[in-house]
Amino acid sequence: MAAACSSAPSRPLSEEERTYRAKCTSCHRAYEPGERKDWPAVLDKMQADKKTHLNPEERAQILAFLRGNSVMR
């Protein structure tokens, strides 16, 4: 029964999605990639406001996940 209530996906996650979930969902819910089209600006603002620290590789992985799955390209 507990598994039915879990929010974890039942499919294998890509490295990009794992990075996104590890870095982005500790402070807020996991947004769906298609919810926005301005992800680079969102990440820039979060870093400027010191809400997160991403190294260049993490930032690239997160953007790849969000852009690769976005319906609002």
Distance bins in CASP14 RR format, pairs under 12 A and 6 or more apart:
PFRMAT RR
TARGET T0000
AUTHOR 0000-0000-0000
RMODE 2
METHOD distances of the structure
MODEL  1
2 8 0 0 0 0 0 1 0 0 0 0 0
3 10 0 0 0 0 1 0 0 0 0 0 0
4 10 0 0 0 0 0 1 0 0 0 0 0
7 21 0 0 0 0 0 1 0 0 0 0 0
7 25 0 0 0 0 1 0 0 0 0 0 0
7 29 0 0 0 0 1 0 0 0 0 0 0
7 30 1 0 0 1 0 0 0 0 0 0 0
8 17 0 0 0 0 0 1 0 0 0 0 0
8 18 0 0 0 0 0 1 0 0 0 0 0
8 21 0 0 0 0 1 0 0 0 0 0 0
8 25 0 0 0 0 0 1 0 0 0 0 0
8 30 0 0 0 0 0 1 0 0 0 0 0
9 17 0 0 0 0 1 0 0 0 0 0 0
9 18 0 0 0 0 0 1 0 0 0 0 0
9 20 0 0 0 0 0 1 0 0 0 0 0
9 21 0 0 0 0 1 0 0 0 0 0 0
9 30 0 0 0 0 1 0 0 0 0 0 0
11 17 0 0 0 0 1 0 0 0 0 0 0
12 18 0 0 0 0 1 0 0 0 0 0 0
13 19 0 0 0 0 1 0 0 0 0 0 0
13 20 0 0 0 0 1 0 0 0 0 0 0
13 21 1 0 0 1 0 0 0 0 0 0 0
13 22 0 0 0 0 0 1 0 0 0 0 0
13 30 0 0 0 0 0 1 0 0 0 0 0
13 61 0 0 0 0 0 1 0 0 0 0 0
13 65 0 0 0 0 1 0 0 0 0 0 0
13 69 0 0 0 0 0 1 0 0 0 0 0
14 20 0 0 0 0 1 0 0 0 0 0 0
14 21 0 0 0 0 0 1 0 0 0 0 0
14 61 0 0 0 0 1 0 0 0 0 0 0
14 62 0 0 0 0 0 1 0 0 0 0 0
14 64 0 0 0 0 1 0 0 0 0 0 0
14 65 1 0 0 1 0 0 0 0 0 0 0
14 66 0 0 0 0 0 1 0 0 0 0 0
14 68 0 0 0 0 1 0 0 0 0 0 0
14 69 0 0 0 0 1 0 0 0 0 0 0
15 21 0 0 0 0 0 1 0 0 0 0 0
15 22 0 0 0 0 0 1 0 0 0 0 0
15 57 0 0 0 0 0 1 0 0 0 0 0
15 58 0 0 0 0 0 1 0 0 0 0 0
15 60 0 0 0 0 0 1 0 0 0 0 0
15 61 1 0 0 1 0 0 0 0 0 0 0
15 62 0 0 0 0 0 1 0 0 0 0 0
15 64 0 0 0 0 1 0 0 0 0 0 0
15 65 0 0 0 0 1 0 0 0 0 0 0
16 22 0 0 0 0 0 1 0 0 0 0 0
16 23 0 0 0 0 0 1 0 0 0 0 0
16 24 0 0 0 0 0 1 0 0 0 0 0
16 33 0 0 0 0 0 1 0 0 0 0 0
16 57 0 0 0 0 0 1 0 0 0 0 0
16 58 0 0 0 0 1 0 0 0 0 0 0
16 59 0 0 0 0 0 1 0 0 0 0 0
16 60 0 0 0 0 1 0 0 0 0 0 0
16 61 1 0 1 0 0 0 0 0 0 0 0
16 62 1 0 0 1 0 0 0 0 0 0 0
16 63 0 0 0 0 1 0 0 0 0 0 0
16 64 1 0 1 0 0 0 0 0 0 0 0
16 65 1 1 0 0 0 0 0 0 0 0 0
16 66 0 0 0 0 1 0 0 0 0 0 0
16 67 0 0 0 0 1 0 0 0 0 0 0
16 68 0 0 0 0 1 0 0 0 0 0 0
16 69 0 0 0 0 1 0 0 0 0 0 0
17 23 0 0 0 0 0 1 0 0 0 0 0
17 24 0 0 0 0 0 1 0 0 0 0 0
17 25 0 0 0 0 0 1 0 0 0 0 0
17 30 0 0 0 0 1 0 0 0 0 0 0
17 32 0 0 0 0 0 1 0 0 0 0 0
17 33 0 0 0 0 1 0 0 0 0 0 0
17 61 0 0 0 0 1 0 0 0 0 0 0
17 62 0 0 0 0 1 0 0 0 0 0 0
17 64 0 0 0 0 1 0 0 0 0 0 0
17 65 1 0 1 0 0 0 0 0 0 0 0
17 66 0 0 0 0 1 0 0 0 0 0 0
17 68 0 0 0 0 0 1 0 0 0 0 0
17 69 0 0 0 0 1 0 0 0 0 0 0
18 24 0 0 0 0 0 1 0 0 0 0 0
18 25 0 0 0 0 0 1 0 0 0 0 0
18 30 0 0 0 0 0 1 0 0 0 0 0
18 58 0 0 0 0 0 1 0 0 0 0 0
18 61 0 0 0 0 1 0 0 0 0 0 0
18 62 0 0 0 0 0 1 0 0 0 0 0
18 64 0 0 0 0 0 1 0 0 0 0 0
18 65 0 0 0 0 1 0 0 0 0 0 0
19 25 0 0 0 0 0 1 0 0 0 0 0
19 54 0 0 0 0 1 0 0 0 0 0 0
19 55 0 0 0 0 0 1 0 0 0 0 0
19 57 0 0 0 0 1 0 0 0 0 0 0
19 58 1 0 1 0 0 0 0 0 0 0 0
19 59 0 0 0 0 1 0 0 0 0 0 0
19 60 0 0 0 0 1 0 0 0 0 0 0
19 61 1 0 1 0 0 0 0 0 0 0 0
19 62 1 0 1 0 0 0 0 0 0 0 0
19 63 0 0 0 0 0 1 0 0 0 0 0
19 64 0 0 0 0 1 0 0 0 0 0 0
19 65 1 0 0 1 0 0 0 0 0 0 0
19 66 0 0 0 0 0 1 0 0 0 0 0
20 26 0 0 0 0 0 1 0 0 0 0 0
20 28 0 0 0 0 0 1 0 0 0 0 0
20 30 1 0 0 1 0 0 0 0 0 0 0
20 31 0 0 0 0 1 0 0 0 0 0 0
20 32 0 0 0 0 0 1 0 0 0 0 0
20 33 0 0 0 0 1 0 0 0 0 0 0
20 39 0 0 0 0 0 1 0 0 0 0 0
20 43 0 0 0 0 0 1 0 0 0 0 0
20 52 0 0 0 0 0 1 0 0 0 0 0
20 54 0 0 0 0 0 1 0 0 0 0 0
20 58 0 0 0 0 1 0 0 0 0 0 0
20 59 0 0 0 0 0 1 0 0 0 0 0
20 60 0 0 0 0 0 1 0 0 0 0 0
20 61 1 0 0 1 0 0 0 0 0 0 0
20 62 1 0 1 0 0 0 0 0 0 0 0
20 63 0 0 0 0 1 0 0 0 0 0 0
20 64 0 0 0 0 1 0 0 0 0 0 0
20 65 1 0 1 0 0 0 0 0 0 0 0
20 66 1 0 0 1 0 0 0 0 0 0 0
20 67 0 0 0 0 0 1 0 0 0 0 0
20 68 0 0 0 0 0 1 0 0 0 0 0
20 69 0 0 0 0 1 0 0 0 0 0 0
21 27 0 0 0 0 0 1 0 0 0 0 0
21 28 0 0 0 0 0 1 0 0 0 0 0
21 29 0 0 0 0 0 1 0 0 0 0 0
21 30 1 0 0 1 0 0 0 0 0 0 0
21 31 0 0 0 0 0 1 0 0 0 0 0
21 58 0 0 0 0 0 1 0 0 0 0 0
21 61 0 0 0 0 0 1 0 0 0 0 0
21 62 0 0 0 0 1 0 0 0 0 0 0
21 65 0 0 0 0 1 0 0 0 0 0 0
21 66 0 0 0 0 0 1 0 0 0 0 0
22 30 0 0 0 0 0 1 0 0 0 0 0
22 52 0 0 0 0 0 1 0 0 0 0 0
22 54 0 0 0 0 0 1 0 0 0 0 0
22 58 0 0 0 0 1 0 0 0 0 0 0
22 61 0 0 0 0 1 0 0 0 0 0 0
22 62 0 0 0 0 1 0 0 0 0 0 0
22 65 0 0 0 0 0 1 0 0 0 0 0
23 30 0 0 0 0 0 1 0 0 0 0 0
23 43 0 0 0 0 1 0 0 0 0 0 0
23 46 0 0 0 0 0 1 0 0 0 0 0
23 47 0 0 0 0 0 1 0 0 0 0 0
23 51 0 0 0 0 0 1 0 0 0 0 0
23 52 1 0 0 1 0 0 0 0 0 0 0
23 53 0 0 0 0 1 0 0 0 0 0 0
23 54 1 0 0 1 0 0 0 0 0 0 0
23 55 0 0 0 0 0 1 0 0 0 0 0
23 57 0 0 0 0 0 1 0 0 0 0 0
23 58 1 0 1 0 0 0 0 0 0 0 0
23 59 0 0 0 0 1 0 0 0 0 0 0
23 61 0 0 0 0 1 0 0 0 0 0 0
23 62 1 0 0 1 0 0 0 0 0 0 0
23 63 0 0 0 0 0 1 0 0 0 0 0
23 65 0 0 0 0 0 1 0 0 0 0 0
23 66 0 0 0 0 0 1 0 0 0 0 0
24 30 1 0 0 1 0 0 0 0 0 0 0
24 31 1 0 0 1 0 0 0 0 0 0 0
24 32 0 0 0 0 0 1 0 0 0 0 0
24 33 0 0 0 0 0 1 0 0 0 0 0
24 39 0 0 0 0 0 1 0 0 0 0 0
24 42 0 0 0 0 0 1 0 0 0 0 0
24 43 0 0 0 0 1 0 0 0 0 0 0
24 46 0 0 0 0 1 0 0 0 0 0 0
24 51 0 0 0 0 0 1 0 0 0 0 0
24 52 1 0 0 1 0 0 0 0 0 0 0
24 54 0 0 0 0 1 0 0 0 0 0 0
24 58 0 0 0 0 1 0 0 0 0 0 0
24 59 0 0 0 0 0 1 0 0 0 0 0
24 61 0 0 0 0 0 1 0 0 0 0 0
24 62 1 0 0 1 0 0 0 0 0 0 0
24 63 0 0 0 0 0 1 0 0 0 0 0
24 65 0 0 0 0 1 0 0 0 0 0 0
24 66 0 0 0 0 1 0 0 0 0 0 0
25 31 0 0 0 0 1 0 0 0 0 0 0
25 52 0 0 0 0 0 1 0 0 0 0 0
25 62 0 0 0 0 0 1 0 0 0 0 0
26 51 0 0 0 0 0 1 0 0 0 0 0
26 52 0 0 0 0 1 0 0 0 0 0 0
27 46 0 0 0 0 1 0 0 0 0 0 0
27 49 0 0 0 0 0 1 0 0 0 0 0
27 51 1 0 0 1 0 0 0 0 0 0 0
27 52 1 0 0 1 0 0 0 0 0 0 0
28 35 0 0 0 0 0 1 0 0 0 0 0
28 42 0 0 0 0 0 1 0 0 0 0 0
28 46 0 0 0 0 1 0 0 0 0 0 0
28 51 0 0 0 0 1 0 0 0 0 0 0
28 52 0 0 0 0 0 1 0 0 0 0 0
29 35 0 0 0 0 0 1 0 0 0 0 0
30 62 0 0 0 0 0 1 0 0 0 0 0
30 65 0 0 0 0 0 1 0 0 0 0 0
30 66 0 0 0 0 0 1 0 0 0 0 0
30 69 0 0 0 0 0 1 0 0 0 0 0
31 38 0 0 0 0 0 1 0 0 0 0 0
31 39 0 0 0 0 1 0 0 0 0 0 0
31 42 0 0 0 0 1 0 0 0 0 0 0
31 43 0 0 0 0 0 1 0 0 0 0 0
31 46 0 0 0 0 0 1 0 0 0 0 0
31 62 0 0 0 0 0 1 0 0 0 0 0
31 65 0 0 0 0 0 1 0 0 0 0 0
31 66 0 0 0 0 1 0 0 0 0 0 0
31 69 0 0 0 0 0 1 0 0 0 0 0
31 70 0 0 0 0 0 1 0 0 0 0 0
32 39 0 0 0 0 0 1 0 0 0 0 0
32 65 0 0 0 0 0 1 0 0 0 0 0
32 66 0 0 0 0 1 0 0 0 0 0 0
32 69 1 0 0 1 0 0 0 0 0 0 0
32 70 0 0 0 0 1 0 0 0 0 0 0
32 71 0 0 0 0 1 0 0 0 0 0 0
32 72 0 0 0 0 0 1 0 0 0 0 0
33 39 1 0 0 1 0 0 0 0 0 0 0
33 42 0 0 0 0 0 1 0 0 0 0 0
33 62 0 0 0 0 0 1 0 0 0 0 0
33 63 0 0 0 0 0 1 0 0 0 0 0
33 64 0 0 0 0 0 1 0 0 0 0 0
33 65 1 0 0 1 0 0 0 0 0 0 0
33 66 1 0 1 0 0 0 0 0 0 0 0
33 67 1 0 0 1 0 0 0 0 0 0 0
33 68 1 0 0 1 0 0 0 0 0 0 0
33 69 1 1 0 0 0 0 0 0 0 0 0
33 70 1 0 1 0 0 0 0 0 0 0 0
33 71 1 0 0 1 0 0 0 0 0 0 0
33 72 0 0 0 0 1 0 0 0 0 0 0
33 73 0 0 0 0 1 0 0 0 0 0 0
34 65 0 0 0 0 0 1 0 0 0 0 0
34 66 0 0 0 0 1 0 0 0 0 0 0
34 67 0 0 0 0 1 0 0 0 0 0 0
34 68 0 0 0 0 1 0 0 0 0 0 0
34 69 1 0 0 1 0 0 0 0 0 0 0
34 70 1 0 1 0 0 0 0 0 0 0 0
34 71 1 0 1 0 0 0 0 0 0 0 0
34 72 1 0 1 0 0 0 0 0 0 0 0
34 73 0 0 0 0 1 0 0 0 0 0 0
35 42 0 0 0 0 0 1 0 0 0 0 0
35 66 0 0 0 0 1 0 0 0 0 0 0
35 69 0 0 0 0 0 1 0 0 0 0 0
35 70 0 0 0 0 1 0 0 0 0 0 0
35 71 0 0 0 0 1 0 0 0 0 0 0
35 72 0 0 0 0 1 0 0 0 0 0 0
36 42 1 0 0 1 0 0 0 0 0 0 0
36 43 0 0 0 0 0 1 0 0 0 0 0
36 45 0 0 0 0 0 1 0 0 0 0 0
36 63 0 0 0 0 0 1 0 0 0 0 0
36 66 1 0 0 1 0 0 0 0 0 0 0
36 67 0 0 0 0 0 1 0 0 0 0 0
36 69 0 0 0 0 0 1 0 0 0 0 0
36 70 1 0 0 1 0 0 0 0 0 0 0
36 71 0 0 0 0 0 1 0 0 0 0 0
36 72 1 0 0 1 0 0 0 0 0 0 0
36 73 0 0 0 0 0 1 0 0 0 0 0
37 66 0 0 0 0 1 0 0 0 0 0 0
37 67 0 0 0 0 1 0 0 0 0 0 0
37 68 0 0 0 0 0 1 0 0 0 0 0
37 70 1 0 0 1 0 0 0 0 0 0 0
37 71 0 0 0 0 1 0 0 0 0 0 0
37 72 1 0 1 0 0 0 0 0 0 0 0
37 73 1 0 0 1 0 0 0 0 0 0 0
38 44 0 0 0 0 1 0 0 0 0 0 0
38 45 0 0 0 0 1 0 0 0 0 0 0
38 63 0 0 0 0 0 1 0 0 0 0 0
38 66 0 0 0 0 0 1 0 0 0 0 0
38 67 0 0 0 0 0 1 0 0 0 0 0
38 70 0 0 0 0 0 1 0 0 0 0 0
38 72 0 0 0 0 1 0 0 0 0 0 0
38 73 0 0 0 0 0 1 0 0 0 0 0
39 45 0 0 0 0 0 1 0 0 0 0 0
39 46 0 0 0 0 0 1 0 0 0 0 0
39 59 0 0 0 0 0 1 0 0 0 0 0
39 60 0 0 0 0 0 1 0 0 0 0 0
39 62 1 0 0 1 0 0 0 0 0 0 0
39 63 1 0 1 0 0 0 0 0 0 0 0
39 64 0 0 0 0 0 1 0 0 0 0 0
39 65 0 0 0 0 1 0 0 0 0 0 0
39 66 1 0 1 0 0 0 0 0 0 0 0
39 67 1 0 0 1 0 0 0 0 0 0 0
39 68 0 0 0 0 0 1 0 0 0 0 0
39 69 0 0 0 0 0 1 0 0 0 0 0
39 70 1 0 0 1 0 0 0 0 0 0 0
39 72 0 0 0 0 1 0 0 0 0 0 0
39 73 0 0 0 0 0 1 0 0 0 0 0
40 46 0 0 0 0 0 1 0 0 0 0 0
40 47 0 0 0 0 0 1 0 0 0 0 0
40 54 0 0 0 0 0 1 0 0 0 0 0
40 59 0 0 0 0 1 0 0 0 0 0 0
40 60 0 0 0 0 0 1 0 0 0 0 0
40 62 0 0 0 0 0 1 0 0 0 0 0
40 63 1 0 0 1 0 0 0 0 0 0 0
40 64 0 0 0 0 0 1 0 0 0 0 0
40 66 0 0 0 0 1 0 0 0 0 0 0
40 67 0 0 0 0 1 0 0 0 0 0 0
40 70 0 0 0 0 0 1 0 0 0 0 0
41 47 0 0 0 0 0 1 0 0 0 0 0
41 48 0 0 0 0 0 1 0 0 0 0 0
41 63 0 0 0 0 0 1 0 0 0 0 0
41 66 0 0 0 0 0 1 0 0 0 0 0
42 48 0 0 0 0 0 1 0 0 0 0 0
42 49 0 0 0 0 0 1 0 0 0 0 0
42 51 0 0 0 0 0 1 0 0 0 0 0
42 52 0 0 0 0 0 1 0 0 0 0 0
42 54 0 0 0 0 0 1 0 0 0 0 0
42 59 0 0 0 0 0 1 0 0 0 0 0
42 62 0 0 0 0 1 0 0 0 0 0 0
42 63 0 0 0 0 1 0 0 0 0 0 0
42 66 0 0 0 0 1 0 0 0 0 0 0
42 67 0 0 0 0 0 1 0 0 0 0 0
42 70 0 0 0 0 0 1 0 0 0 0 0
43 49 0 0 0 0 0 1 0 0 0 0 0
43 51 0 0 0 0 0 1 0 0 0 0 0
43 52 1 0 0 1 0 0 0 0 0 0 0
43 53 0 0 0 0 0 1 0 0 0 0 0
43 54 1 0 0 1 0 0 0 0 0 0 0
43 56 0 0 0 0 0 1 0 0 0 0 0
43 58 0 0 0 0 1 0 0 0 0 0 0
43 59 1 0 0 1 0 0 0 0 0 0 0
43 60 0 0 0 0 0 1 0 0 0 0 0
43 61 0 0 0 0 0 1 0 0 0 0 0
43 62 1 0 0 1 0 0 0 0 0 0 0
43 63 1 0 0 1 0 0 0 0 0 0 0
43 64 0 0 0 0 0 1 0 0 0 0 0
43 65 0 0 0 0 0 1 0 0 0 0 0
43 66 0 0 0 0 1 0 0 0 0 0 0
43 67 0 0 0 0 0 1 0 0 0 0 0
44 51 0 0 0 0 0 1 0 0 0 0 0
44 52 0 0 0 0 0 1 0 0 0 0 0
44 54 0 0 0 0 0 1 0 0 0 0 0
44 59 0 0 0 0 1 0 0 0 0 0 0
44 63 0 0 0 0 0 1 0 0 0 0 0
45 51 0 0 0 0 1 0 0 0 0 0 0
45 52 0 0 0 0 1 0 0 0 0 0 0
46 52 1 0 1 0 0 0 0 0 0 0 0
46 53 0 0 0 0 1 0 0 0 0 0 0
46 54 0 0 0 0 1 0 0 0 0 0 0
46 59 0 0 0 0 0 1 0 0 0 0 0
46 62 0 0 0 0 0 1 0 0 0 0 0
47 53 1 0 0 1 0 0 0 0 0 0 0
47 54 1 0 0 1 0 0 0 0 0 0 0
47 55 0 0 0 0 0 1 0 0 0 0 0
47 56 0 0 0 0 0 1 0 0 0 0 0
47 58 0 0 0 0 0 1 0 0 0 0 0
47 59 0 0 0 0 1 0 0 0 0 0 0
47 62 0 0 0 0 0 1 0 0 0 0 0
48 54 0 0 0 0 0 1 0 0 0 0 0
52 58 0 0 0 0 1 0 0 0 0 0 0
52 59 0 0 0 0 1 0 0 0 0 0 0
52 62 0 0 0 0 1 0 0 0 0 0 0
53 59 0 0 0 0 1 0 0 0 0 0 0
54 60 0 0 0 0 1 0 0 0 0 0 0
54 61 0 0 0 0 1 0 0 0 0 0 0
54 62 1 0 0 1 0 0 0 0 0 0 0
54 63 0 0 0 0 1 0 0 0 0 0 0
55 61 0 0 0 0 1 0 0 0 0 0 0
55 62 0 0 0 0 0 1 0 0 0 0 0
56 62 0 0 0 0 0 1 0 0 0 0 0
56 63 0 0 0 0 0 1 0 0 0 0 0
57 63 0 0 0 0 0 1 0 0 0 0 0
57 64 0 0 0 0 0 1 0 0 0 0 0
58 64 0 0 0 0 0 1 0 0 0 0 0
58 65 0 0 0 0 0 1 0 0 0 0 0
59 65 0 0 0 0 0 1 0 0 0 0 0
59 66 0 0 0 0 0 1 0 0 0 0 0
59 67 0 0 0 0 0 1 0 0 0 0 0
60 66 0 0 0 0 0 1 0 0 0 0 0
60 67 0 0 0 0 0 1 0 0 0 0 0
61 67 0 0 0 0 0 1 0 0 0 0 0
61 68 0 0 0 0 0 1 0 0 0 0 0
62 68 0 0 0 0 0 1 0 0 0 0 0
62 69 0 0 0 0 0 1 0 0 0 0 0
63 69 0 0 0 0 0 1 0 0 0 0 0
63 70 0 0 0 0 1 0 0 0 0 0 0
64 70 0 0 0 0 0 1 0 0 0 0 0
66 72 0 0 0 0 0 1 0 0 0 0 0
66 73 0 0 0 0 0 1 0 0 0 0 0
67 73 1 0 0 1 0 0 0 0 0 0 0
END
